[in-house]
Amino acid sequence: MAGLYRFQEGAVDETLVQDVRALNELGEEQLGELVGVVLEFLSSADSSVLVEGAESFSEKHGTSAGALRPSLLGLIVVFKGAARRHLAKELVGQDMVRFGLGEGKAGVVAT
């Protein structure tokens, strides 16, 4: 898979691909909320922001915070890589499509 993704150089671990692809289980509005949690965490670098955001999301949507963990970590990896490589949102969206997200959901992640 080397060269397929723009957020990082080299091969992407299959576990990361599966964790990001699992975001397809969410509706676009839910995905937008989850992306907001991750971006808030990344801008604060305070782990309690991530924990509280995941717990709040889980309570609101009747899911387990533990079940969200892999996808949250996947988004963190992608967003950190995209920031390091100064990717435009269009390129982040293209990477999300390569992960297997639909165009609409890829657009939600990339905005």
ChimeraX commands (.cxc) that place a marker at each C-alpha (Angstrom):
marker #1 position 0.00,0.00,0.00 radius 0.5
marker #1 position 3.01,2.29,-0.10 radius 0.5
marker #1 position 2.26,5.56,-1.77 radius 0.5
marker #1 position -1.52,5.15,-1.70 radius 0.5
marker #1 position -2.08,7.47,1.23 radius 0.5
marker #1 position -0.88,11.02,1.52 radius 0.5
marker #1 position -1.02,11.47,5.30 radius 0.5
marker #1 position 2.05,9.28,5.78 radius 0.5
marker #1 position 4.92,7.91,3.81 radius 0.5
marker #1 position 5.16,4.17,3.35 radius 0.5
marker #1 position 2.76,1.37,4.06 radius 0.5
marker #1 position -0.30,1.86,6.21 radius 0.5
marker #1 position -1.00,-0.80,8.82 radius 0.5
marker #1 position -4.08,-2.87,8.00 radius 0.5
marker #1 position -5.37,-2.39,11.55 radius 0.5
marker #1 position -5.42,1.37,10.98 radius 0.5
marker #1 position -7.31,0.85,7.73 radius 0.5
marker #1 position -9.92,-1.26,9.54 radius 0.5
marker #1 position -10.20,1.22,12.42 radius 0.5
marker #1 position -10.83,4.14,10.07 radius 0.5
marker #1 position -13.14,2.11,7.83 radius 0.5
marker #1 position -15.26,1.33,10.91 radius 0.5
marker #1 position -16.31,5.00,10.87 radius 0.5
marker #1 position -18.72,3.99,8.09 radius 0.5
marker #1 position -20.95,2.62,10.85 radius 0.5
marker #1 position -21.68,6.18,11.97 radius 0.5
marker #1 position -24.07,8.60,10.35 radius 0.5
marker #1 position -22.59,11.78,8.90 radius 0.5
marker #1 position -23.81,13.88,11.84 radius 0.5
marker #1 position -22.35,11.43,14.35 radius 0.5
marker #1 position -19.10,11.32,12.41 radius 0.5
marker #1 position -18.95,15.10,12.46 radius 0.5
marker #1 position -19.35,15.07,16.24 radius 0.5
marker #1 position -16.60,12.48,16.62 radius 0.5
marker #1 position -14.25,14.43,14.36 radius 0.5
marker #1 position -14.97,17.47,16.53 radius 0.5
marker #1 position -13.95,15.52,19.64 radius 0.5
marker #1 position -10.66,14.48,18.02 radius 0.5
marker #1 position -9.86,17.96,16.74 radius 0.5
marker #1 position -10.63,19.49,20.13 radius 0.5
marker #1 position -8.27,16.97,21.74 radius 0.5
marker #1 position -5.52,17.65,19.21 radius 0.5
marker #1 position -5.78,21.39,19.73 radius 0.5
marker #1 position -5.66,21.03,23.52 radius 0.5
marker #1 position -3.32,18.03,23.92 radius 0.5
marker #1 position -5.21,17.29,27.15 radius 0.5
marker #1 position -6.16,13.62,27.30 radius 0.5
marker #1 position -9.16,14.38,29.51 radius 0.5
marker #1 position -10.71,16.25,26.56 radius 0.5
marker #1 position -10.61,13.06,24.51 radius 0.5
marker #1 position -11.88,10.85,27.32 radius 0.5
marker #1 position -14.72,13.20,28.24 radius 0.5
marker #1 position -15.64,13.78,24.60 radius 0.5
marker #1 position -15.74,10.04,23.88 radius 0.5
marker #1 position -17.83,9.38,26.99 radius 0.5
marker #1 position -20.25,12.17,26.13 radius 0.5
marker #1 position -20.56,10.91,22.55 radius 0.5
marker #1 position -21.11,7.35,23.78 radius 0.5
marker #1 position -23.82,8.37,26.22 radius 0.5
marker #1 position -25.60,10.49,23.62 radius 0.5
marker #1 position -25.55,7.79,20.95 radius 0.5
marker #1 position -25.81,4.65,23.10 radius 0.5
marker #1 position -22.41,3.25,22.21 radius 0.5
marker #1 position -19.43,2.12,24.21 radius 0.5
marker #1 position -16.50,4.52,24.60 radius 0.5
marker #1 position -14.23,1.48,24.44 radius 0.5
marker #1 position -15.66,0.48,21.07 radius 0.5
marker #1 position -14.92,3.97,19.74 radius 0.5
marker #1 position -11.31,3.92,20.89 radius 0.5
marker #1 position -9.73,2.30,17.79 radius 0.5
marker #1 position -11.49,4.69,15.42 radius 0.5
marker #1 position -10.63,7.68,17.60 radius 0.5
marker #1 position -6.98,6.67,17.59 radius 0.5
marker #1 position -7.13,6.11,13.84 radius 0.5
marker #1 position -8.44,9.63,13.30 radius 0.5
marker #1 position -5.72,11.01,15.55 radius 0.5
marker #1 position -3.02,9.23,13.51 radius 0.5
marker #1 position -4.47,10.49,10.23 radius 0.5
marker #1 position -4.95,14.08,11.41 radius 0.5
marker #1 position -1.46,14.26,12.93 radius 0.5
marker #1 position 0.06,12.90,9.73 radius 0.5
marker #1 position -1.98,15.29,7.60 radius 0.5
marker #1 position -0.84,18.22,9.73 radius 0.5
marker #1 position 2.82,17.18,9.54 radius 0.5
marker #1 position 2.58,16.94,5.77 radius 0.5
marker #1 position 0.52,20.16,5.44 radius 0.5
marker #1 position -2.23,18.40,3.50 radius 0.5
marker #1 position -5.12,20.36,2.06 radius 0.5
marker #1 position -8.56,19.18,3.15 radius 0.5
marker #1 position -9.17,17.78,-0.34 radius 0.5
marker #1 position -6.20,15.44,0.06 radius 0.5
marker #1 position -7.40,14.34,3.50 radius 0.5
marker #1 position -10.76,13.58,1.91 radius 0.5
marker #1 position -9.07,11.53,-0.80 radius 0.5
marker #1 position -7.24,9.53,1.86 radius 0.5
marker #1 position -10.53,8.90,3.64 radius 0.5
marker #1 position -12.01,7.53,0.40 radius 0.5
marker #1 position -8.95,5.28,0.05 radius 0.5
marker #1 position -9.67,4.00,3.56 radius 0.5
marker #1 position -13.11,3.02,2.33 radius 0.5
marker #1 position -15.32,5.85,3.56 radius 0.5
marker #1 position -18.02,7.07,1.23 radius 0.5
marker #1 position -17.62,10.47,-0.42 radius 0.5
marker #1 position -20.05,12.14,1.98 radius 0.5
marker #1 position -18.36,10.81,5.09 radius 0.5
marker #1 position -14.91,11.53,3.67 radius 0.5
marker #1 position -16.05,15.12,3.19 radius 0.5
marker #1 position -17.21,15.30,6.80 radius 0.5
marker #1 position -13.80,14.16,8.04 radius 0.5
marker #1 position -11.97,16.55,5.72 radius 0.5
marker #1 position -13.87,19.71,6.69 radius 0.5
marker link #1:1,2 radius 0.2
marker link #1:2,3 radius 0.2
marker link #1:3,4 radius 0.2
marker link #1:4,5 radius 0.2
marker link #1:5,6 radius 0.2
marker link #1:6,7 radius 0.2
marker link #1:7,8 radius 0.2
marker link #1:8,9 radius 0.2
marker link #1:9,10 radius 0.2
marker link #1:10,11 radius 0.2
marker link #1:11,12 radius 0.2
marker link #1:12,13 radius 0.2
marker link #1:13,14 radius 0.2
marker link #1:14,15 radius 0.2
marker link #1:15,16 radius 0.2
marker link #1:16,17 radius 0.2
marker link #1:17,18 radius 0.2
marker link #1:18,19 radius 0.2
marker link #1:19,20 radius 0.2
marker link #1:20,21 radius 0.2
marker link #1:21,22 radius 0.2
marker link #1:22,23 radius 0.2
marker link #1:23,24 radius 0.2
marker link #1:24,25 radius 0.2
marker link #1:25,26 radius 0.2
marker link #1:26,27 radius 0.2
marker link #1:27,28 radius 0.2
marker link #1:28,29 radius 0.2
marker link #1:29,30 radius 0.2
marker link #1:30,31 radius 0.2
marker link #1:31,32 radius 0.2
marker link #1:32,33 radius 0.2
marker link #1:33,34 radius 0.2
marker link #1:34,35 radius 0.2
marker link #1:35,36 radius 0.2
marker link #1:36,37 radius 0.2
marker link #1:37,38 radius 0.2
marker link #1:38,39 radius 0.2
marker link #1:39,40 radius 0.2
marker link #1:40,41 radius 0.2
marker link #1:41,42 radius 0.2
marker link #1:42,43 radius 0.2
marker link #1:43,44 radius 0.2
marker link #1:44,45 radius 0.2
marker link #1:45,46 radius 0.2
marker link #1:46,47 radius 0.2
marker link #1:47,48 radius 0.2
marker link #1:48,49 radius 0.2
marker link #1:49,50 radius 0.2
marker link #1:50,51 radius 0.2
marker link #1:51,52 radius 0.2
marker link #1:52,53 radius 0.2
marker link #1:53,54 radius 0.2
marker link #1:54,55 radius 0.2
marker link #1:55,56 radius 0.2
marker link #1:56,57 radius 0.2
marker link #1:57,58 radius 0.2
marker link #1:58,59 radius 0.2
marker link #1:59,60 radius 0.2
marker link #1:60,61 radius 0.2
marker link #1:61,62 radius 0.2
marker link #1:62,63 radius 0.2
marker link #1:63,64 radius 0.2
marker link #1:64,65 radius 0.2
marker link #1:65,66 radius 0.2
marker link #1:66,67 radius 0.2
marker link #1:67,68 radius 0.2
marker link #1:68,69 radius 0.2
marker link #1:69,70 radius 0.2
marker link #1:70,71 radius 0.2
marker link #1:71,72 radius 0.2
marker link #1:72,73 radius 0.2
marker link #1:73,74 radius 0.2
marker link #1:74,75 radius 0.2
marker link #1:75,76 radius 0.2
marker link #1:76,77 radius 0.2
marker link #1:77,78 radius 0.2
marker link #1:78,79 radius 0.2
marker link #1:79,80 radius 0.2
marker link #1:80,81 radius 0.2
marker link #1:81,82 radius 0.2
marker link #1:82,83 radius 0.2
marker link #1:83,84 radius 0.2
marker link #1:84,85 radius 0.2
marker link #1:85,86 radius 0.2
marker link #1:86,87 radius 0.2
marker link #1:87,88 radius 0.2
marker link #1:88,89 radius 0.2
marker link #1:89,90 radius 0.2
marker link #1:90,91 radius 0.2
marker link #1:91,92 radius 0.2
marker link #1:92,93 radius 0.2
marker link #1:93,94 radius 0.2
marker link #1:94,95 radius 0.2
marker link #1:95,96 radius 0.2
marker link #1:96,97 radius 0.2
marker link #1:97,98 radius 0.2
marker link #1:98,99 radius 0.2
marker link #1:99,100 radius 0.2
marker link #1:100,101 radius 0.2
marker link #1:101,102 radius 0.2
marker link #1:102,103 radius 0.2
marker link #1:103,104 radius 0.2
marker link #1:104,105 radius 0.2
marker link #1:105,106 radius 0.2
marker link #1:106,107 radius 0.2
marker link #1:107,108 radius 0.2
marker link #1:108,109 radius 0.2
marker link #1:109,110 radius 0.2
marker link #1:110,111 radius 0.2
view
